[in-house]
Amino acid sequence: MINLISKFKLSAFLIMFLLVFESNAQYFLKSYDLPPLTTRTELGYSIERNFDGTLAGRWSIAGVSNSTPNAGSFDWMYLKLSNSGVVSCAALLGFSLADSCFSHIQLDILPRRNVLAGFYRAPNGREKASFSMLDTTCAHFLSKQIMDSLRHEYRQVVKNTADVFTLTGYIQTFISPGDYKNHILASQYSPAGALLWAYNYLPPYPWVDERAFSITYQPFDGTYAITGITNRFTGPAGLYQVFIMKITAAGIPIWYKGFSPMPGMPSDAKKIIAMPDGGFVVTGNSTAFDPSGDVYVIRVTSAGIVMWQNTYGMPGVAEQSQSIIYQAADMSLVYTGSIMTPGTTEDIILSKITSAGGAPVWSRRFPNAAGSDRGYDLKEAPSPAGYSATGKLFHGVSSSDDPFFLKTDAFGKVTSVCQDSLMMQPRLGQWTGDCARQILQLSDIQIQPQVINPTSAERNVCGSLTGITSNNEVPDEFLLKQNYPNPFNPSTKIEFSVPADGNVSLKIYDVNGKMIAVILDNFRNKGSYSIDFNAANLSTGIYFYELKAEGYTETKKMMLVK
């Protein structure tokens, strides 16, 4: 009887262990490295949930990369990911000089194109505000840029409920010989990419310099709000402070206000989001109370009246916030950024506060002694529930900054050893000011960047990624990954996923279409698989590998170099 009870307890423990393991295994921190796989820099500036008919959906990351081959020293980077972080396709877009992508969205109208925003650099070295549209296979569809002789760039793109997308950033304006000031730039396009309007927003004084970093659509009244930094309220060459400008759907200014924790003190805005009551929340940074820097969060009404504004931080510690989201389930706000104590590296943070008054709920720090990291953007994740974030992570293997995909539970946790808990003290802010704006109309041109589709290496930093090699997580679609490494000699790894049980075949062909190897041809349970292929007996050349499974067929090219 005792033995039976012991066996029952052991079985119950194993079942509970497996359930807990499966649950925790869905949360992870993973980085991506593009070739060549060392000393190259890739940064993830923007993360989006891509809808594909499943609850979990898919994800995509946009940013910059200087991997090779490429069009220029830095290119736009786009990675399409499964819910488990598997790369299904990637793209680099650019011209001959350094280009940067800062934001992207996915349109809802089929075929669900992605819009990327940033700047492509002209041959004279000047940044040009541009957007590019990619299809679901990472293929280029359309690119356009603002037509102006001076410098300008986009920093964010958003869409409304009809897939009309609006972009913001900043544009140089000539004041006098040798004197150029930055002004707010915004433009709007149809889902097909036709220009609806584009404006340079002119301040009341020629010495005003300001840059817009973020825009949000407010479905409550169909308006938009733009945030960034301005010296309008501190005078010529004065300190920069946060501004919010609300505009109509046609781009006409409604109101413009400045904000800072204290009069005359600096503040910085990174992201603005719409709230259900018609108001807005802005996150950024300020050194008003601590010269090392604190997180700064403001909540205003639809009329721009401050409901509350707080800074968050610890004395002598540098904290930054780059992005923020609103969580309707518990009416909270979650932001990501970084923290750095003296003598340590910069680490990713994820923090939750209440939306009613900004009271801290929890904060997580993700330590990495190998180098400095930072969170740039995040979204709420539905299945499993929690948060998804991206940014830059220094990985010791790549010896460089790589984009990361972080998935946490609803409390910001991955595993008990992956993050620490923090408590950042809030301080109340108090200052606001008003100003007006005029508009100057702009036009655009169509451009054609060079497009390259690289193969990325995926590295687990923390947490368990079931479904990649253990075949425990059920994939939501067929997927055949690019072999890695490629080119290879003599072995390479081929990974694929099948969402249903059935017969699966994986075969190798030469350039003449002759089948030269059968790697797999039998029944397989639904899941993800990794197979090593050894080509020691083959000659240098191009080969093809073909996956067939239950009506699905896909072929990819690989190169053997001996």
PAFIFI-487273 format. One line per 4 residues: number of its first residue (from 1); their letters; for each residue x, y, z of C-alpha. Coordinates in pm, whole numbers, plus 32768, in hexadecimal, padded with zeros to 4 digits. Layout:
NUM) a) X/Y/Z; ... $
***
This chain:
1) minl) 8000/8000/8000; 811A/80F0/805C; 81CD/8094/7F1B; 8090/80D9/7E54 $
5) iskf) 8066/822C/7EFB; 81D3/827D/7EB7; 81A6/8223/7D48; 806D/82FC/7D38 $
9) klsa) 8126/8422/7DD4; 824A/83F1/7CE5; 815F/83E4/7BB9; 80A8/851D/7C2F $
13) flim) 81F6/85CC/7C60; 826C/856D/7B02; 8125/85E4/7A67; 813B/872D/7B24 $
17) fllv) 82AB/8751/7AC5; 825F/8719/7957; 813F/8811/795F; 8216/8919/7A05 $
21) fesn) 8336/88D2/7918; 8256/88F0/77E8; 81C8/8A36/786B; 831B/8ACF/78BC $
25) aqyf) 83B0/8A4D/7777; 82D8/8B40/76B5; 8397/8C6B/773F; 84F5/8CB9/76C9 $
29) lksy) 85FD/8DB7/7666; 868E/8D70/7510; 877D/8E32/742E; 87BA/8E31/72B5 $
33) dlpp) 8902/8E59/71FD; 8920/8E9D/7087; 8A4F/8E34/6FB9; 8B70/8E53/6FE7 $
37) lttr) 8B25/8DD6/7142; 8C22/8EA5/7207; 8C6C/9018/723C; 8B36/908B/717F $
41) telg) 8A2C/916E/7214; 88B6/9132/71FB; 87B6/91F2/72C9; 8644/91A7/72F6 $
45) ysie) 858A/92F2/730F; 8424/927E/72D8; 8354/9147/7321; 81F9/90F8/7299 $
49) rnfd) 8104/8FDC/72C0; 80A7/8F51/7169; 7F4D/8EB5/714E; 7F38/8D6B/7094 $
53) gtla) 7DE8/8CDB/7101; 7E6A/8C42/7246; 7E4E/8CC6/73A8; 7FC7/8CD2/73D7 $
57) grws) 8009/8D6E/7284; 8165/8DBC/720C; 825E/8ECF/7251; 8347/8FAF/718F $
61) iagv) 8472/9086/71EF; 84F6/91B1/712C; 8637/9272/7160; 8792/929A/70CA $
65) snst) 88B5/91B8/706A; 8A14/91D8/6FDF; 8A32/9068/6F85; 8ABD/9009/6E31 $
69) pnag) 8A73/8FEA/6D14; 89AF/912D/6D22; 895A/9265/6C5E; 8A15/9355/6D42 $
73) sfdw) 8AC5/936D/6E92; 8973/934F/6F44; 8829/92D3/6EB4; 86C1/92AF/6F23 $
77) mylk) 868B/915C/6FC9; 8546/9095/6FD8; 8514/8F42/7081; 83D0/8E7C/7072 $
81) lsns) 83B0/8D90/719D; 82CF/8C78/7218; 8238/8C8E/7375; 8366/8BC2/73EA $
85) gvvs) 845F/8CAE/7349; 84B3/8BDD/7215; 8516/8CBA/70ED; 8442/8C6B/6FBD $
89) caal) 84D8/8D7B/6EDF; 85BB/8EAA/6EF6; 8608/8FDA/6E21; 870E/90EC/6E0C $
93) lgfs) 86B2/9226/6D49; 8791/934C/6CF8; 8864/9422/6C17; 89DD/9457/6C03 $
97) lads) 89FD/9523/6D47; 8985/94EC/6EAD; 880A/94C8/6ECD; 872F/9492/7000 $
101) cfsh) 85D3/9406/7043; 852C/9466/718D; 83C3/93EA/717E; 82D4/9304/70C8 $
105) iqld) 816A/928D/70C1; 80A1/917C/7017; 7F6F/91E1/6F50; 7E2D/911C/6F8B $
109) ilpr) 7DB1/9121/6E23; 7E20/8FEB/6D67; 7F2E/8F98/6D01; 7F9B/9037/6E4F $
113) rnvl) 80C6/9101/6DD8; 81BF/918B/6ED3; 821B/92FC/6ED0; 837B/9355/6F48 $
117) agfy) 83DE/94BD/6F96; 852B/956E/6FC1; 8620/9612/6ED5; 86E8/95B3/6DA4 $
121) rapn) 881F/9688/6D72; 884E/9744/6C2A; 899D/973D/6B6F; 89F0/9892/6C0A $
125) grek) 89D8/97F3/6D64; 8891/9895/6DCC; 8781/97C7/6E74; 8636/97B2/6DB7 $
129) asfs) 84F0/9755/6E68; 847D/9613/6DC1; 8397/94E9/6DE3; 83A1/9390/6D44 $
133) mldt) 8291/9289/6D25; 82DF/9113/6D39; 81F9/8FED/6CFC; 81D7/8EC0/6DE6 $
137) tcah) 8302/8E12/6D40; 83EA/8F3B/6D86; 83E0/8FA4/6C17; 83EB/9117/6BC2 $
141) flsk) 82AA/91B4/6B3C; 82CD/9330/6B46; 83AD/9443/6BD2; 8378/95BC/6BE1 $
145) qimd) 842A/96E5/6C7E; 83E9/9855/6CC1; 8470/9939/6BB0; 8540/9A4F/6C4F $
149) slrh) 86A7/9AC1/6C26; 8700/9AC3/6D9B; 8711/99B4/6EA9; 85D9/9904/6F26 $
153) eyrq) 8574/97B4/6FB5; 844A/96ED/7035; 8450/965E/7194; 8300/95AD/71AE $
157) vvkn) 81DA/9534/70DE; 8078/94E5/7159; 7F34/947F/70B1; 7DC5/94CB/70EA $
161) tadv) 7CA2/93D7/70DD; 7C91/93F5/6F61; 7E06/93A5/6F30; 7E58/950E/6ED3 $
165) ftlt) 7FB9/9537/6F5D; 8054/9675/6FE8; 81C3/96BA/7027; 827F/97BA/70F6 $
169) gyiq) 83E4/982D/7122; 849C/9970/70E5; 8519/9A44/6FC5; 8625/9B51/6FA4 $
173) tfis) 85BA/9CB1/6F48; 869E/9DC2/6EC1; 86A2/9EF1/6FAA; 87D5/9FB1/6F30 $
177) pgdy) 8926/9F54/6E94; 89BF/9E4B/6F77; 888B/9E42/7059; 879B/9D1D/7039 $
181) knhi) 8692/9CB6/7134; 85D4/9B6E/715A; 8459/9B7D/7147; 8344/9A7C/716E $
185) lasq) 82F8/99AA/703A; 81BD/98DB/7003; 811F/9835/6ED4; 7FFD/974E/6E88 $
189) yspa) 7FCB/963F/6D80; 7EB7/955B/6D02; 7EDC/93E1/6D38; 7F5E/93CE/6BD1 $
193) gall) 806F/94CE/6C1A; 7FD5/9604/6B76; 802D/974F/6C1F; 7F04/97F7/6CC9 $
197) wayn) 7FBF/9917/6D70; 811B/9971/6DF3; 8174/9A9F/6EC8; 8298/9B57/6F63 $
201) ylpp) 820F/9BF2/70A6; 82A5/9D4C/70D5; 82DB/9DDC/7236; 8293/9F4C/7286 $
205) ypwv) 8404/9FAC/72AC; 8529/9F62/71C0; 860E/9EF0/72DD; 8529/9DD0/7346 $
209) dera) 85C2/9C78/730A; 84ED/9B3F/733C; 84DE/99D2/72D8; 83B7/98E3/72D7 $
213) fsit) 83F6/977C/7340; 829F/96DA/735E; 8138/96F0/72E5; 7FF8/963F/734F $
217) yqpf) 7E9B/961E/72C0; 7D7B/966D/73AE; 7C45/95A4/7344; 7B77/965B/744D $
221) dgty) 7B55/978D/7369; 7C1D/972F/722F; 7D40/9818/727E; 7EB7/97E9/72A0 $
225) aitg) 7FB8/985B/73A0; 812B/9892/7363; 823C/98A9/746B; 83AB/9903/746F $
229) itnr) 8494/9A12/74F1; 849B/9B8E/74CA; 8556/9CBE/7551; 8425/9D9E/7518 $
233) ftgp) 83F6/9DDD/768D; 8565/9E05/76F1; 85DB/9EFE/75E7; 86EC/9EF9/74D9 $
237) agly) 87E8/9DE1/751B; 8718/9D87/764E; 86E1/9C2E/76E7; 85F5/9B41/7632 $
241) qvfi) 84A6/9AE8/76CA; 8387/99FF/766E; 8274/9A7A/7588; 8129/99E0/7522 $
245) mkit) 8073/9A5F/73EC; 7F13/99E6/739F; 7EA5/99F3/7231; 7D6D/99A1/716C $
249) aagi) 7D57/987D/7079; 7DB0/9979/6F6A; 7EED/99E3/7022; 7E6F/9B34/70A3 $
253) piwy) 7EF4/9B94/71FF; 7DF4/9B9B/731C; 7EDB/9BEA/7440; 804D/9BE3/7497 $
257) kgfs) 80D7/9BD0/75FB; 8226/9BA7/76A7; 826E/9AD5/77DD; 8386/9AA4/78DB $
261) pmpg) 839B/9A29/7A43; 8416/9B84/7AAD; 8412/9CDD/7A04; 8545/9D14/792C $
265) mpsd) 85C4/9BB0/7960; 8605/9AB9/7842; 851F/999D/77DA; 851C/98A9/76B7 $
269) akki) 83FC/97F1/760C; 8423/969F/7561; 82C4/960D/7535; 8159/9680/7541 $
273) iamp) 8025/95A0/7556; 7EAF/95E0/7551; 7DD7/959E/7683; 7C6C/9522/7682 $
277) dggf) 7BEA/966D/7713; 7C6E/9733/75E8; 7DAC/97A3/7697; 7F17/9741/766A $
281) vvtg) 8046/96B8/7725; 81AE/9713/76D3; 82E6/9666/7752; 844C/96E2/7742 $
285) nsta) 8560/975B/7826; 85C3/9885/78FD; 86E8/98FC/79D1; 8610/99F0/7A97 $
289) fdps) 8642/9939/7BE1; 8775/9860/7B9C; 8890/98BE/7AAC; 88BC/974B/7A5F $
293) gdvy) 875F/9749/79C4; 8608/96C2/7A24; 84E2/962E/7969; 83DA/973A/7921 $
297) virv) 8268/96E9/78E7; 814D/97E5/78A6; 7FD8/97A8/7888; 7EFD/98BC/77F1 $
301) tsag) 7D8E/98E4/7795; 7D0E/990B/7631; 7D3B/9A84/7661; 7EA6/9A60/76D2 $
305) ivmw) 7E62/9AA0/7843; 7F54/99E4/7924; 7EB0/98CF/79F2; 7FFE/986B/7A89 $
309) qnty) 8170/986A/7A30; 8278/97A5/7AEA; 83E7/9750/7AD4; 8461/95F9/7B42 $
313) gmpg) 85BD/959F/7BB5; 86BF/9568/7CC3; 87C2/966E/7D2C; 8904/9657/7C64 $
317) vaeq) 8875/954D/7B7C; 8833/9594/7A09; 86D7/9523/799B; 863F/954F/7840 $
321) sqsi) 84EE/94FE/77A5; 84C7/94C8/762D; 8365/9443/75FF; 821F/940F/76BD $
325) iyqa) 80D5/9353/7691; 7F7E/935F/7734; 7EED/921A/77BD; 7D71/922A/77C2 $
329) adms) 7D3E/90F3/789B; 7DB8/919E/79D8; 7DD2/9308/7958; 7F4C/9310/7980 $
333) lvyt) 8078/9392/78C0; 81B2/92C8/7871; 82F2/9366/77EE; 8446/92E6/777E $
337) gsim) 859C/9387/7771; 86DF/935F/7831; 878B/9391/7980; 88FB/93BC/79D6 $
341) tpgt) 8993/93D9/7B2E; 8AF2/946F/7B4B; 8C00/9373/7AEE; 8B10/9280/7A41 $
345) tedi) 8A8F/9243/78E2; 8940/92C8/7865; 8826/91CA/788E; 86C7/919D/77FE $
349) ilsk) 85A6/91FC/78E2; 8432/91B5/78D8; 8355/9277/79CC; 81E2/9287/7A1B $
353) itsa) 8129/93B1/7AB0; 7FBA/9407/7AE3; 7F13/94E5/79DE; 7E42/959C/7AE3 $
357) ggap) 7F65/9643/7B94; 80A5/959D/7B21; 80E2/94D5/7C5F; 81F4/93CB/7C31 $
361) vwsr) 817A/9260/7C22; 82B7/919F/7BC9; 8402/91CB/7B11; 84E8/90C4/7A78 $
365) rfpn) 8655/90E2/7A1C; 86F9/8FEA/792D; 886C/8FE6/798A; 8979/8F9B/7888 $
369) aags) 8AE2/8FC6/78F5; 8B5D/8F8A/778F; 8AFA/90E7/771A; 89F8/91FD/7712 $
373) drgy) 8890/91B5/76AE; 8757/9288/767F; 85E4/9251/7641; 855A/9325/7524 $
377) dlke) 83F5/92AF/74EE; 82EF/91C1/757C; 8190/913A/7542; 8097/9072/760D $
381) apsp) 80A0/8EFE/75B8; 7F58/8E38/75BF; 7FC2/8CCB/75AF; 8068/8C87/7698 $
385) agys) 8002/8DC0/7757; 8118/8EB6/77A0; 81F5/8FA8/76E4; 82D6/8FA1/75B2 $
389) atgk) 83F5/9095/758C; 851D/90DF/74AC; 8654/91B7/74B8; 87CB/917B/74BB $
393) lfhg) 8888/906E/7576; 8A00/903C/757F; 8A46/8ECA/754B; 8B9A/8E3E/75A1 $
397) vsss) 8B93/8D45/7480; 8B55/8E4E/7378; 8C2A/8F53/7430; 8B32/905C/73C0 $
401) ddpf) 89D7/90EE/73F3; 88BC/900F/7376; 8743/9040/736A; 868A/8F76/7471 $
405) flkt) 852F/8EDE/749A; 84C4/8EDD/7607; 8386/8E28/7672; 8320/8E3F/77DE $
409) dafg) 81F4/8DDA/78AE; 80F5/8ED5/7934; 81E5/8F2F/7A4E; 830A/8F7A/7969 $
413) kvts) 83BE/8E37/79BF; 8473/8D36/78E9; 851C/8C56/79EA; 858A/8C92/7B4E $
417) vcqd) 86F4/8CBD/7ADF; 86B0/8D98/79B0; 8647/8EDB/7A5B; 865B/8F9C/7BA0 $
421) slmm) 854A/906A/7C47; 856B/91E2/7C73; 84AC/92F4/7D24; 84C6/944D/7C87 $
425) qprl) 8447/9574/7D50; 834D/965C/7C9F; 836B/97D7/7CB8; 8251/98C3/7C56 $
429) gqwt) 8284/99B7/7B35; 81DC/9B0A/7B0F; 8225/9BE0/79DA; 8167/9C15/7891 $
433) gdca) 8155/9D25/7783; 8096/9D7C/763F; 80F8/9DDE/74DC; 8069/9DF2/7378 $
437) rqil) 80DA/9D64/7227; 80B6/9DAE/70B1; 80E0/9CB2/6F94; 81A7/9CA5/6E50 $
441) qlsd) 813D/9BA2/6D4A; 8238/9A9F/6CC5; 823F/9998/6BAD; 82DF/983F/6B7B $
445) iqiq) 838B/9766/6A73; 83A1/95EE/6A36; 84F1/9541/6A6D; 8582/93E2/6A41 $
449) pqvi) 866E/9364/6B55; 8747/922F/6B2B; 86AE/9101/6BDD; 8773/8FD9/6C6D $
453) npts) 86DE/8EAC/6D26; 87E3/8E2E/6E21; 87E1/8CFC/6F04; 87F5/8D44/7079 $
457) aern) 8887/8C79/7196; 87A6/8C53/72C8; 8838/8C40/7427; 8782/8BF0/756A $
461) vcgs) 87ED/8CE2/767A; 86FB/8C7D/778D; 85D0/8B97/77B4; 856E/8A5A/76FD $
465) ltgi) 84F4/8A67/7597; 841E/8933/756C; 83B7/88F1/7409; 8509/8944/7375 $
469) tsnn) 85CD/8807/73BA; 84FE/8748/74BC; 83C2/8725/73E9; 82E3/877F/7516 $
473) evpd) 8239/88BC/749C; 813E/888F/7380; 8191/897E/7260; 8072/8A3D/71C3 $
477) efll) 80E1/8A1C/7058; 81CD/8961/6F6F; 832B/89F4/6F6F; 846F/8999/6EC1 $
481) kqny) 8595/8A67/6F3E; 86CC/8AC6/6E7E; 87E2/89CF/6EC7; 88F4/8A40/6FB2 $
485) pnpf) 8A10/8A7A/6F79; 89F1/8AD9/6E0B; 8ADD/8ABF/6D51; 8B50/8984/6E09 $
489) npst) 8C61/887C/6E0B; 8C16/8760/6E33; 8AF1/8765/6F2C; 89C5/8849/6F50 $
493) kief) 888A/8850/7024; 872A/884E/6F8F; 8603/88A8/706F; 8490/888B/701E $
497) svpa) 833C/888C/70C6; 81FA/87D0/7079; 80B1/882F/7125; 8008/86DC/70F3 $
501) dgnv) 805F/8569/7105; 80AD/84C6/6FB7; 81B2/844F/6EC2; 82DA/8539/6E96 $
505) slki) 83ED/8529/6D92; 852F/85F2/6D7B; 85FE/85BB/6C40; 8737/8652/6BA4 $
509) ydvn) 8754/86AA/6A31; 886F/872C/6956; 8854/8853/6864; 87D8/8769/6751 $
513) gkmi) 86B2/86F4/6824; 8745/859E/6869; 86F4/8515/69C2; 883A/84BB/6A6F $
517) avil) 87CE/8476/6BD7; 8699/841E/6CA3; 86C9/84A5/6E03; 856E/8453/6E7F $
521) dnfr) 8439/83A7/6DF3; 8350/831B/6EFD; 8240/8371/6FFB; 8285/848E/70EC $
525) nkgs) 81B8/851E/7209; 8166/868F/71FD; 8284/8760/7284; 83D2/87FB/7228 $
529) ysid) 8506/873B/71BB; 8678/8773/7186; 8743/868E/70A0; 88B7/8693/704E $
533) fnaa) 8914/8656/6EE2; 8A77/85E6/6E8F; 8AEC/8624/6D29; 8C4B/8596/6D48 $
537) nlst) 8C15/84C1/6C10; 8B93/85E1/6B39; 8C4D/86DF/6A65; 8C51/8859/6A90 $
541) giyf) 8B18/88F4/69FF; 89B0/8962/6A2E; 88B1/8867/6AB0; 8741/8874/6B07 $
545) yelk) 8684/87D7/6C2B; 850E/8796/6C10; 8414/875E/6D2A; 82C6/86B3/6CE0 $
549) aegy) 81B7/867C/6DE5; 803C/8658/6DC5; 800A/8731/6C91; 8126/881F/6CEA $
553) tetk) 8262/883D/6C17; 8382/8931/6C3E; 84DE/8937/6BAA; 8611/89FD/6C14 $
557) kmml) 876D/8A27/6B83; 88B6/89DD/6C35; 8A22/89F1/6BD0; 8B38/88F6/6C17 $
561) vk) 8C97/898D/6C0A; 8DC2/88A5/6C39 $
***
